[in-house]
Amino acid sequence: MMCEACTPPGEECIPMGNTCCDGGSKQPGQDVAEPGHVCAATNEKSEKYPRAKHKYTCQRPAAVALPQASAALAAPACVAHGEHCAEGADCCGVCASKGSDLMVCEACTPPGEECIPMGNPCCDGGTKRPGQELALPAHVCAATNEKSEKYPRAKHKYTCQRPAAVALPQASAALAAPACVAHGEHCAEGADCCGVCASKGSDLMVCEACTPPGEEC
């Protein structure tokens, strides 16, 4: 169980428990008796998660039939971001390697945007399940000739590109040899984190995204 930002009313949500503001629990094992909002299915198709059967939004319970609300809470159409990848179930985004045997579902990186070359995190390129790879990915995470502003210690900026625009040796290097240690990995001697190396208590040091100047930390 992890603490995360709640989803505002009317916005798209992932039906894993109740993630809605004025609806979700603040502590493990505690459910809100009369939630102000629930994550329930609509008749629309999700553009954010194209493989999901329905679009889910945070709605007032009065606007949701009870069986529908129960189904939305109990039967997610895909595995939510931050959850472990599961056999026989698609991630809502992509199934990303976090090192060793750890595979976690996370949002895919849109074409043209900066990516971290750990496996293939690109939309229309990354796998939805552990142990499965796309034979002909539409996009790959490959190096450019630019310098990354987001990860200043990285040697190159990596973006999600069409394979036709990437020389095969370059694409292979981008997938197999990351220029920096990805978020969620343990900090390593002699290798820079893509973000910052943060202490998580005791002797645990983990790479994570840095907080931009002026933002809350």
Biotite code that builds the C-alpha atoms (Angstrom):
import biotite.structure as struc

atoms = struc.array([
    struc.Atom([0.000, 0.000, 0.000], chain_id="A", res_id=1, res_name="MET", atom_name="CA", element="C"),
    struc.Atom([1.418, 3.381, -1.012], chain_id="A", res_id=2, res_name="MET", atom_name="CA", element="C"),
    struc.Atom([0.337, 6.972, -0.364], chain_id="A", res_id=3, res_name="CYS", atom_name="CA", element="C"),
    struc.Atom([-0.454, 8.868, -3.576], chain_id="A", res_id=4, res_name="GLU", atom_name="CA", element="C"),
    struc.Atom([-2.256, 11.982, -4.797], chain_id="A", res_id=5, res_name="ALA", atom_name="CA", element="C"),
    struc.Atom([-6.038, 11.589, -4.960], chain_id="A", res_id=6, res_name="CYS", atom_name="CA", element="C"),
    struc.Atom([-7.944, 11.961, -8.250], chain_id="A", res_id=7, res_name="THR", atom_name="CA", element="C"),
    struc.Atom([-10.216, 15.052, -8.430], chain_id="A", res_id=8, res_name="PRO", atom_name="CA", element="C"),
    struc.Atom([-13.951, 14.659, -9.197], chain_id="A", res_id=9, res_name="PRO", atom_name="CA", element="C"),
    struc.Atom([-14.684, 14.160, -12.890], chain_id="A", res_id=10, res_name="GLY", atom_name="CA", element="C"),
    struc.Atom([-11.143, 13.179, -13.814], chain_id="A", res_id=11, res_name="GLU", atom_name="CA", element="C"),
    struc.Atom([-10.115, 9.784, -15.149], chain_id="A", res_id=12, res_name="GLU", atom_name="CA", element="C"),
    struc.Atom([-9.136, 7.242, -12.508], chain_id="A", res_id=13, res_name="CYS", atom_name="CA", element="C"),
    struc.Atom([-7.818, 3.686, -12.255], chain_id="A", res_id=14, res_name="ILE", atom_name="CA", element="C"),
    struc.Atom([-10.316, 1.374, -10.508], chain_id="A", res_id=15, res_name="PRO", atom_name="CA", element="C"),
    struc.Atom([-7.935, -0.174, -7.986], chain_id="A", res_id=16, res_name="MET", atom_name="CA", element="C"),
    struc.Atom([-9.691, 0.518, -4.695], chain_id="A", res_id=17, res_name="GLY", atom_name="CA", element="C"),
    struc.Atom([-10.983, 4.096, -4.445], chain_id="A", res_id=18, res_name="ASN", atom_name="CA", element="C"),
    struc.Atom([-8.434, 6.694, -5.570], chain_id="A", res_id=19, res_name="THR", atom_name="CA", element="C"),
    struc.Atom([-10.886, 9.613, -5.579], chain_id="A", res_id=20, res_name="CYS", atom_name="CA", element="C"),
    struc.Atom([-10.627, 12.732, -3.415], chain_id="A", res_id=21, res_name="CYS", atom_name="CA", element="C"),
    struc.Atom([-13.311, 12.574, -0.687], chain_id="A", res_id=22, res_name="ASP", atom_name="CA", element="C"),
    struc.Atom([-13.576, 8.848, -1.282], chain_id="A", res_id=23, res_name="GLY", atom_name="CA", element="C"),
    struc.Atom([-10.326, 6.990, -0.682], chain_id="A", res_id=24, res_name="GLY", atom_name="CA", element="C"),
    struc.Atom([-8.946, 5.796, 2.624], chain_id="A", res_id=25, res_name="SER", atom_name="CA", element="C"),
    struc.Atom([-6.182, 7.727, 4.398], chain_id="A", res_id=26, res_name="LYS", atom_name="CA", element="C"),
    struc.Atom([-4.846, 4.643, 6.220], chain_id="A", res_id=27, res_name="GLN", atom_name="CA", element="C"),
    struc.Atom([-4.476, 0.936, 5.335], chain_id="A", res_id=28, res_name="PRO", atom_name="CA", element="C"),
    struc.Atom([-7.427, -1.267, 6.298], chain_id="A", res_id=29, res_name="GLY", atom_name="CA", element="C"),
    struc.Atom([-9.824, 1.653, 6.711], chain_id="A", res_id=30, res_name="GLN", atom_name="CA", element="C"),
    struc.Atom([-12.668, 2.247, 4.246], chain_id="A", res_id=31, res_name="ASP", atom_name="CA", element="C"),
    struc.Atom([-14.767, 5.402, 4.083], chain_id="A", res_id=32, res_name="VAL", atom_name="CA", element="C"),
    struc.Atom([-18.335, 4.405, 5.036], chain_id="A", res_id=33, res_name="ALA", atom_name="CA", element="C"),
    struc.Atom([-19.980, 7.040, 2.822], chain_id="A", res_id=34, res_name="GLU", atom_name="CA", element="C"),
    struc.Atom([-17.459, 8.128, 0.173], chain_id="A", res_id=35, res_name="PRO", atom_name="CA", element="C"),
    struc.Atom([-18.098, 11.470, -1.503], chain_id="A", res_id=36, res_name="GLY", atom_name="CA", element="C"),
    struc.Atom([-16.841, 10.056, -4.809], chain_id="A", res_id=37, res_name="HIS", atom_name="CA", element="C"),
    struc.Atom([-16.140, 6.618, -6.278], chain_id="A", res_id=38, res_name="VAL", atom_name="CA", element="C"),
    struc.Atom([-14.090, 5.486, -9.282], chain_id="A", res_id=39, res_name="CYS", atom_name="CA", element="C"),
    struc.Atom([-16.772, 4.146, -11.629], chain_id="A", res_id=40, res_name="ALA", atom_name="CA", element="C"),
    struc.Atom([-17.140, 3.181, -15.276], chain_id="A", res_id=41, res_name="ALA", atom_name="CA", element="C"),
    struc.Atom([-18.620, 5.473, -17.921], chain_id="A", res_id=42, res_name="THR", atom_name="CA", element="C"),
    struc.Atom([-19.961, 4.724, -21.400], chain_id="A", res_id=43, res_name="ASN", atom_name="CA", element="C"),
    struc.Atom([-16.924, 6.414, -22.949], chain_id="A", res_id=44, res_name="GLU", atom_name="CA", element="C"),
    struc.Atom([-13.742, 4.824, -24.311], chain_id="A", res_id=45, res_name="LYS", atom_name="CA", element="C"),
    struc.Atom([-10.500, 5.764, -22.558], chain_id="A", res_id=46, res_name="SER", atom_name="CA", element="C"),
    struc.Atom([-7.947, 7.618, -24.688], chain_id="A", res_id=47, res_name="GLU", atom_name="CA", element="C"),
    struc.Atom([-5.368, 7.469, -21.911], chain_id="A", res_id=48, res_name="LYS", atom_name="CA", element="C"),
    struc.Atom([-5.590, 3.662, -21.563], chain_id="A", res_id=49, res_name="TYR", atom_name="CA", element="C"),
    struc.Atom([-6.656, 2.422, -25.032], chain_id="A", res_id=50, res_name="PRO", atom_name="CA", element="C"),
    struc.Atom([-6.679, -1.251, -23.968], chain_id="A", res_id=51, res_name="ARG", atom_name="CA", element="C"),
    struc.Atom([-9.165, -0.656, -21.140], chain_id="A", res_id=52, res_name="ALA", atom_name="CA", element="C"),
    struc.Atom([-12.763, -1.634, -21.877], chain_id="A", res_id=53, res_name="LYS", atom_name="CA", element="C"),
    struc.Atom([-14.195, 1.557, -20.353], chain_id="A", res_id=54, res_name="HIS", atom_name="CA", element="C"),
    struc.Atom([-13.151, 4.987, -19.188], chain_id="A", res_id=55, res_name="LYS", atom_name="CA", element="C"),
    struc.Atom([-13.418, 5.339, -15.393], chain_id="A", res_id=56, res_name="TYR", atom_name="CA", element="C"),
    struc.Atom([-13.952, 8.693, -13.678], chain_id="A", res_id=57, res_name="THR", atom_name="CA", element="C"),
    struc.Atom([-14.476, 9.913, -10.114], chain_id="A", res_id=58, res_name="CYS", atom_name="CA", element="C"),
    struc.Atom([-18.238, 10.321, -9.700], chain_id="A", res_id=59, res_name="GLN", atom_name="CA", element="C"),
    struc.Atom([-20.720, 10.937, -6.905], chain_id="A", res_id=60, res_name="ARG", atom_name="CA", element="C"),
    struc.Atom([-22.222, 7.609, -5.717], chain_id="A", res_id=61, res_name="PRO", atom_name="CA", element="C"),
    struc.Atom([-25.723, 8.917, -6.423], chain_id="A", res_id=62, res_name="ALA", atom_name="CA", element="C"),
    struc.Atom([-24.845, 9.011, -10.134], chain_id="A", res_id=63, res_name="ALA", atom_name="CA", element="C"),
    struc.Atom([-23.613, 5.423, -10.153], chain_id="A", res_id=64, res_name="VAL", atom_name="CA", element="C"),
    struc.Atom([-25.731, 2.275, -9.975], chain_id="A", res_id=65, res_name="ALA", atom_name="CA", element="C"),
    struc.Atom([-24.547, 0.198, -6.993], chain_id="A", res_id=66, res_name="LEU", atom_name="CA", element="C"),
    struc.Atom([-23.679, -2.924, -9.012], chain_id="A", res_id=67, res_name="PRO", atom_name="CA", element="C"),
    struc.Atom([-21.707, -0.774, -11.432], chain_id="A", res_id=68, res_name="GLN", atom_name="CA", element="C"),
    struc.Atom([-19.832, 0.974, -8.609], chain_id="A", res_id=69, res_name="ALA", atom_name="CA", element="C"),
    struc.Atom([-19.008, -2.378, -7.003], chain_id="A", res_id=70, res_name="SER", atom_name="CA", element="C"),
    struc.Atom([-17.718, -3.745, -10.306], chain_id="A", res_id=71, res_name="ALA", atom_name="CA", element="C"),
    struc.Atom([-15.604, -0.652, -10.863], chain_id="A", res_id=72, res_name="ALA", atom_name="CA", element="C"),
    struc.Atom([-13.987, -1.037, -7.454], chain_id="A", res_id=73, res_name="LEU", atom_name="CA", element="C"),
    struc.Atom([-13.561, -4.801, -7.593], chain_id="A", res_id=74, res_name="ALA", atom_name="CA", element="C"),
    struc.Atom([-12.735, -5.601, -11.221], chain_id="A", res_id=75, res_name="ALA", atom_name="CA", element="C"),
    struc.Atom([-10.118, -3.337, -12.799], chain_id="A", res_id=76, res_name="PRO", atom_name="CA", element="C"),
    struc.Atom([-9.770, -3.599, -16.568], chain_id="A", res_id=77, res_name="ALA", atom_name="CA", element="C"),
    struc.Atom([-5.948, -3.373, -16.368], chain_id="A", res_id=78, res_name="CYS", atom_name="CA", element="C"),
    struc.Atom([-3.136, -3.369, -13.791], chain_id="A", res_id=79, res_name="VAL", atom_name="CA", element="C"),
    struc.Atom([-2.611, 0.140, -12.401], chain_id="A", res_id=80, res_name="ALA", atom_name="CA", element="C"),
    struc.Atom([0.621, 2.179, -12.423], chain_id="A", res_id=81, res_name="HIS", atom_name="CA", element="C"),
    struc.Atom([2.899, 1.268, -9.508], chain_id="A", res_id=82, res_name="GLY", atom_name="CA", element="C"),
    struc.Atom([1.557, -2.287, -9.240], chain_id="A", res_id=83, res_name="GLU", atom_name="CA", element="C"),
    struc.Atom([3.670, -5.340, -10.006], chain_id="A", res_id=84, res_name="HIS", atom_name="CA", element="C"),
    struc.Atom([3.215, -6.720, -13.523], chain_id="A", res_id=85, res_name="CYS", atom_name="CA", element="C"),
    struc.Atom([1.001, -9.815, -13.482], chain_id="A", res_id=86, res_name="ALA", atom_name="CA", element="C"),
    struc.Atom([0.846, -12.940, -15.619], chain_id="A", res_id=87, res_name="GLU", atom_name="CA", element="C"),
    struc.Atom([-2.333, -12.986, -17.709], chain_id="A", res_id=88, res_name="GLY", atom_name="CA", element="C"),
    struc.Atom([-3.188, -9.310, -17.098], chain_id="A", res_id=89, res_name="ALA", atom_name="CA", element="C"),
    struc.Atom([-2.245, -6.224, -19.119], chain_id="A", res_id=90, res_name="ASP", atom_name="CA", element="C"),
    struc.Atom([-0.727, -3.143, -17.505], chain_id="A", res_id=91, res_name="CYS", atom_name="CA", element="C"),
    struc.Atom([-2.714, 0.061, -18.058], chain_id="A", res_id=92, res_name="CYS", atom_name="CA", element="C"),
    struc.Atom([0.569, 1.484, -19.355], chain_id="A", res_id=93, res_name="GLY", atom_name="CA", element="C"),
    struc.Atom([3.683, -0.646, -19.930], chain_id="A", res_id=94, res_name="VAL", atom_name="CA", element="C"),
    struc.Atom([5.418, -3.375, -17.919], chain_id="A", res_id=95, res_name="CYS", atom_name="CA", element="C"),
    struc.Atom([8.819, -1.845, -17.080], chain_id="A", res_id=96, res_name="ALA", atom_name="CA", element="C"),
    struc.Atom([11.949, -3.507, -15.702], chain_id="A", res_id=97, res_name="SER", atom_name="CA", element="C"),
    struc.Atom([13.263, -1.992, -12.480], chain_id="A", res_id=98, res_name="LYS", atom_name="CA", element="C"),
    struc.Atom([16.268, -4.255, -12.223], chain_id="A", res_id=99, res_name="GLY", atom_name="CA", element="C"),
    struc.Atom([16.781, -7.824, -10.994], chain_id="A", res_id=100, res_name="SER", atom_name="CA", element="C"),
    struc.Atom([13.410, -9.622, -11.272], chain_id="A", res_id=101, res_name="ASP", atom_name="CA", element="C"),
    struc.Atom([11.279, -6.572, -10.451], chain_id="A", res_id=102, res_name="LEU", atom_name="CA", element="C"),
    struc.Atom([8.722, -5.687, -13.137], chain_id="A", res_id=103, res_name="MET", atom_name="CA", element="C"),
    struc.Atom([6.333, -2.788, -12.436], chain_id="A", res_id=104, res_name="VAL", atom_name="CA", element="C"),
    struc.Atom([3.455, -1.258, -14.414], chain_id="A", res_id=105, res_name="CYS", atom_name="CA", element="C"),
    struc.Atom([3.960, 2.415, -15.251], chain_id="A", res_id=106, res_name="GLU", atom_name="CA", element="C"),
    struc.Atom([2.703, 5.073, -17.662], chain_id="A", res_id=107, res_name="ALA", atom_name="CA", element="C"),
    struc.Atom([4.178, 4.739, -21.145], chain_id="A", res_id=108, res_name="CYS", atom_name="CA", element="C"),
    struc.Atom([6.263, 7.547, -22.652], chain_id="A", res_id=109, res_name="THR", atom_name="CA", element="C"),
    struc.Atom([4.589, 9.278, -25.646], chain_id="A", res_id=110, res_name="PRO", atom_name="CA", element="C"),
    struc.Atom([6.429, 9.539, -29.009], chain_id="A", res_id=111, res_name="PRO", atom_name="CA", element="C"),
    struc.Atom([8.993, 12.322, -29.098], chain_id="A", res_id=112, res_name="GLY", atom_name="CA", element="C"),
    struc.Atom([9.212, 12.678, -25.312], chain_id="A", res_id=113, res_name="GLU", atom_name="CA", element="C"),
    struc.Atom([12.292, 11.979, -23.233], chain_id="A", res_id=114, res_name="GLU", atom_name="CA", element="C"),
    struc.Atom([12.601, 8.421, -21.925], chain_id="A", res_id=115, res_name="CYS", atom_name="CA", element="C"),
    struc.Atom([14.885, 6.305, -19.723], chain_id="A", res_id=116, res_name="ILE", atom_name="CA", element="C"),
    struc.Atom([16.465, 3.453, -21.713], chain_id="A", res_id=117, res_name="PRO", atom_name="CA", element="C"),
    struc.Atom([15.581, 0.597, -19.364], chain_id="A", res_id=118, res_name="MET", atom_name="CA", element="C"),
    struc.Atom([13.805, -1.860, -21.659], chain_id="A", res_id=119, res_name="GLY", atom_name="CA", element="C"),
    struc.Atom([11.258, -0.069, -23.861], chain_id="A", res_id=120, res_name="ASN", atom_name="CA", element="C"),
    struc.Atom([9.000, 2.365, -21.941], chain_id="A", res_id=121, res_name="PRO", atom_name="CA", element="C"),
    struc.Atom([7.515, 3.884, -25.122], chain_id="A", res_id=122, res_name="CYS", atom_name="CA", element="C"),
    struc.Atom([3.837, 3.873, -26.051], chain_id="A", res_id=123, res_name="CYS", atom_name="CA", element="C"),
    struc.Atom([3.274, 1.411, -28.927], chain_id="A", res_id=124, res_name="ASP", atom_name="CA", element="C"),
    struc.Atom([6.624, -0.127, -28.117], chain_id="A", res_id=125, res_name="GLY", atom_name="CA", element="C"),
    struc.Atom([6.715, -1.477, -24.576], chain_id="A", res_id=126, res_name="GLY", atom_name="CA", element="C"),
    struc.Atom([5.216, -4.751, -23.448], chain_id="A", res_id=127, res_name="THR", atom_name="CA", element="C"),
    struc.Atom([2.007, -4.943, -21.404], chain_id="A", res_id=128, res_name="LYS", atom_name="CA", element="C"),
    struc.Atom([2.971, -8.158, -19.586], chain_id="A", res_id=129, res_name="ARG", atom_name="CA", element="C"),
    struc.Atom([6.153, -9.654, -18.112], chain_id="A", res_id=130, res_name="PRO", atom_name="CA", element="C"),
    struc.Atom([8.220, -11.841, -20.415], chain_id="A", res_id=131, res_name="GLY", atom_name="CA", element="C"),
    struc.Atom([6.580, -10.567, -23.594], chain_id="A", res_id=132, res_name="GLN", atom_name="CA", element="C"),
    struc.Atom([8.292, -8.321, -26.124], chain_id="A", res_id=133, res_name="GLU", atom_name="CA", element="C"),
    struc.Atom([6.839, -6.729, -29.246], chain_id="A", res_id=134, res_name="LEU", atom_name="CA", element="C"),
    struc.Atom([8.476, -8.186, -32.364], chain_id="A", res_id=135, res_name="ALA", atom_name="CA", element="C"),
    struc.Atom([8.010, -4.924, -34.298], chain_id="A", res_id=136, res_name="LEU", atom_name="CA", element="C"),
    struc.Atom([7.690, -2.046, -31.806], chain_id="A", res_id=137, res_name="PRO", atom_name="CA", element="C"),
    struc.Atom([6.302, 1.159, -33.294], chain_id="A", res_id=138, res_name="ALA", atom_name="CA", element="C"),
    struc.Atom([8.612, 3.230, -31.082], chain_id="A", res_id=139, res_name="HIS", atom_name="CA", element="C"),
    struc.Atom([11.894, 2.604, -29.244], chain_id="A", res_id=140, res_name="VAL", atom_name="CA", element="C"),
    struc.Atom([13.793, 4.567, -26.584], chain_id="A", res_id=141, res_name="CYS", atom_name="CA", element="C"),
    struc.Atom([16.909, 5.695, -28.474], chain_id="A", res_id=142, res_name="ALA", atom_name="CA", element="C"),
    struc.Atom([19.719, 8.229, -28.106], chain_id="A", res_id=143, res_name="ALA", atom_name="CA", element="C"),
    struc.Atom([19.716, 11.613, -29.807], chain_id="A", res_id=144, res_name="THR", atom_name="CA", element="C"),
    struc.Atom([22.528, 14.094, -30.472], chain_id="A", res_id=145, res_name="ASN", atom_name="CA", element="C"),
    struc.Atom([21.065, 16.446, -27.873], chain_id="A", res_id=146, res_name="GLU", atom_name="CA", element="C"),
    struc.Atom([22.082, 16.916, -24.250], chain_id="A", res_id=147, res_name="LYS", atom_name="CA", element="C"),
    struc.Atom([19.434, 16.095, -21.653], chain_id="A", res_id=148, res_name="SER", atom_name="CA", element="C"),
    struc.Atom([18.233, 19.014, -19.512], chain_id="A", res_id=149, res_name="GLU", atom_name="CA", element="C"),
    struc.Atom([16.111, 16.686, -17.379], chain_id="A", res_id=150, res_name="LYS", atom_name="CA", element="C"),
    struc.Atom([19.025, 14.375, -16.539], chain_id="A", res_id=151, res_name="TYR", atom_name="CA", element="C"),
    struc.Atom([22.116, 16.640, -16.794], chain_id="A", res_id=152, res_name="PRO", atom_name="CA", element="C"),
    struc.Atom([24.546, 13.844, -15.871], chain_id="A", res_id=153, res_name="ARG", atom_name="CA", element="C"),
    struc.Atom([23.399, 11.591, -18.720], chain_id="A", res_id=154, res_name="ALA", atom_name="CA", element="C"),
    struc.Atom([25.673, 11.485, -21.788], chain_id="A", res_id=155, res_name="LYS", atom_name="CA", element="C"),
    struc.Atom([22.759, 11.786, -24.224], chain_id="A", res_id=156, res_name="HIS", atom_name="CA", element="C"),
    struc.Atom([19.097, 12.679, -24.325], chain_id="A", res_id=157, res_name="LYS", atom_name="CA", element="C"),
    struc.Atom([16.918, 9.644, -25.122], chain_id="A", res_id=158, res_name="TYR", atom_name="CA", element="C"),
    struc.Atom([13.509, 10.008, -26.756], chain_id="A", res_id=159, res_name="THR", atom_name="CA", element="C"),
    struc.Atom([10.811, 7.658, -28.052], chain_id="A", res_id=160, res_name="CYS", atom_name="CA", element="C"),
    struc.Atom([11.400, 7.397, -31.795], chain_id="A", res_id=161, res_name="GLN", atom_name="CA", element="C"),
    struc.Atom([10.218, 5.305, -34.741], chain_id="A", res_id=162, res_name="ARG", atom_name="CA", element="C"),
    struc.Atom([12.722, 2.470, -35.375], chain_id="A", res_id=163, res_name="PRO", atom_name="CA", element="C"),
    struc.Atom([13.105, 3.641, -38.999], chain_id="A", res_id=164, res_name="ALA", atom_name="CA", element="C"),
    struc.Atom([14.700, 6.848, -37.687], chain_id="A", res_id=165, res_name="ALA", atom_name="CA", element="C"),
    struc.Atom([17.218, 4.977, -35.528], chain_id="A", res_id=166, res_name="VAL", atom_name="CA", element="C"),
    struc.Atom([20.277, 3.078, -36.740], chain_id="A", res_id=167, res_name="ALA", atom_name="CA", element="C"),
    struc.Atom([20.035, -0.503, -35.450], chain_id="A", res_id=168, res_name="LEU", atom_name="CA", element="C"),
    struc.Atom([23.297, -0.427, -33.439], chain_id="A", res_id=169, res_name="PRO", atom_name="CA", element="C"),
    struc.Atom([22.163, 2.838, -31.825], chain_id="A", res_id=170, res_name="GLN", atom_name="CA", element="C"),
    struc.Atom([18.741, 1.395, -30.978], chain_id="A", res_id=171, res_name="ALA", atom_name="CA", element="C"),
    struc.Atom([20.344, -1.713, -29.467], chain_id="A", res_id=172, res_name="SER", atom_name="CA", element="C"),
    struc.Atom([22.678, 0.405, -27.358], chain_id="A", res_id=173, res_name="ALA", atom_name="CA", element="C"),
    struc.Atom([19.772, 2.553, -26.181], chain_id="A", res_id=174, res_name="ALA", atom_name="CA", element="C"),
    struc.Atom([17.859, -0.523, -25.035], chain_id="A", res_id=175, res_name="LEU", atom_name="CA", element="C"),
    struc.Atom([20.774, -2.437, -23.550], chain_id="A", res_id=176, res_name="ALA", atom_name="CA", element="C"),
    struc.Atom([23.126, 0.155, -22.079], chain_id="A", res_id=177, res_name="ALA", atom_name="CA", element="C"),
    struc.Atom([21.453, 2.958, -20.131], chain_id="A", res_id=178, res_name="PRO", atom_name="CA", element="C"),
    struc.Atom([23.617, 6.047, -19.675], chain_id="A", res_id=179, res_name="ALA", atom_name="CA", element="C"),
    struc.Atom([22.429, 6.492, -16.089], chain_id="A", res_id=180, res_name="CYS", atom_name="CA", element="C"),
    struc.Atom([20.775, 4.493, -13.313], chain_id="A", res_id=181, res_name="VAL", atom_name="CA", element="C"),
    struc.Atom([16.975, 4.615, -13.691], chain_id="A", res_id=182, res_name="ALA", atom_name="CA", element="C"),
    struc.Atom([14.448, 5.751, -11.098], chain_id="A", res_id=183, res_name="HIS", atom_name="CA", element="C"),
    struc.Atom([13.657, 3.015, -8.564], chain_id="A", res_id=184, res_name="GLY", atom_name="CA", element="C"),
    struc.Atom([17.079, 1.352, -8.901], chain_id="A", res_id=185, res_name="GLU", atom_name="CA", element="C"),
    struc.Atom([19.596, 1.215, -6.064], chain_id="A", res_id=186, res_name="HIS", atom_name="CA", element="C"),
    struc.Atom([22.309, 3.864, -6.282], chain_id="A", res_id=187, res_name="CYS", atom_name="CA", element="C"),
    struc.Atom([25.522, 2.334, -7.640], chain_id="A", res_id=188, res_name="ALA", atom_name="CA", element="C"),
    struc.Atom([29.201, 3.104, -7.142], chain_id="A", res_id=189, res_name="GLU", atom_name="CA", element="C"),
    struc.Atom([30.710, 4.549, -10.315], chain_id="A", res_id=190, res_name="GLY", atom_name="CA", element="C"),
    struc.Atom([27.346, 5.181, -12.021], chain_id="A", res_id=191, res_name="ALA", atom_name="CA", element="C"),
    struc.Atom([25.210, 8.323, -11.981], chain_id="A", res_id=192, res_name="ASP", atom_name="CA", element="C"),
    struc.Atom([21.484, 8.276, -11.223], chain_id="A", res_id=193, res_name="CYS", atom_name="CA", element="C"),
    struc.Atom([19.296, 9.690, -14.023], chain_id="A", res_id=194, res_name="CYS", atom_name="CA", element="C"),
    struc.Atom([17.805, 11.891, -11.288], chain_id="A", res_id=195, res_name="GLY", atom_name="CA", element="C"),
    struc.Atom([19.228, 12.048, -7.758], chain_id="A", res_id=196, res_name="VAL", atom_name="CA", element="C"),
    struc.Atom([20.466, 9.448, -5.261], chain_id="A", res_id=197, res_name="CYS", atom_name="CA", element="C"),
    struc.Atom([18.057, 9.686, -2.299], chain_id="A", res_id=198, res_name="ALA", atom_name="CA", element="C"),
    struc.Atom([18.307, 8.155, 1.172], chain_id="A", res_id=199, res_name="SER", atom_name="CA", element="C"),
    struc.Atom([15.381, 5.935, 2.135], chain_id="A", res_id=200, res_name="LYS", atom_name="CA", element="C"),
    struc.Atom([16.532, 5.203, 5.682], chain_id="A", res_id=201, res_name="GLY", atom_name="CA", element="C"),
    struc.Atom([19.166, 2.882, 7.164], chain_id="A", res_id=202, res_name="SER", atom_name="CA", element="C"),
    struc.Atom([21.664, 2.062, 4.386], chain_id="A", res_id=203, res_name="ASP", atom_name="CA", element="C"),
    struc.Atom([19.125, 2.151, 1.545], chain_id="A", res_id=204, res_name="LEU", atom_name="CA", element="C"),
    struc.Atom([19.950, 4.625, -1.225], chain_id="A", res_id=205, res_name="MET", atom_name="CA", element="C"),
    struc.Atom([17.646, 4.741, -4.268], chain_id="A", res_id=206, res_name="VAL", atom_name="CA", element="C"),
    struc.Atom([17.684, 6.732, -7.520], chain_id="A", res_id=207, res_name="CYS", atom_name="CA", element="C"),
    struc.Atom([14.607, 8.917, -8.019], chain_id="A", res_id=208, res_name="GLU", atom_name="CA", element="C"),
    struc.Atom([13.412, 11.926, -10.034], chain_id="A", res_id=209, res_name="ALA", atom_name="CA", element="C"),
    struc.Atom([14.728, 15.242, -8.789], chain_id="A", res_id=210, res_name="CYS", atom_name="CA", element="C"),
    struc.Atom([12.363, 17.999, -7.643], chain_id="A", res_id=211, res_name="THR", atom_name="CA", element="C"),
    struc.Atom([12.477, 21.090, -9.950], chain_id="A", res_id=212, res_name="PRO", atom_name="CA", element="C"),
    struc.Atom([13.458, 24.460, -8.415], chain_id="A", res_id=213, res_name="PRO", atom_name="CA", element="C"),
    struc.Atom([10.544, 26.203, -6.750], chain_id="A", res_id=214, res_name="GLY", atom_name="CA", element="C"),
    struc.Atom([8.387, 23.052, -6.459], chain_id="A", res_id=215, res_name="GLU", atom_name="CA", element="C"),
    struc.Atom([7.383, 21.446, -3.179], chain_id="A", res_id=216, res_name="GLU", atom_name="CA", element="C"),
    struc.Atom([9.846, 18.862, -1.875], chain_id="A", res_id=217, res_name="CYS", atom_name="CA", element="C"),
])
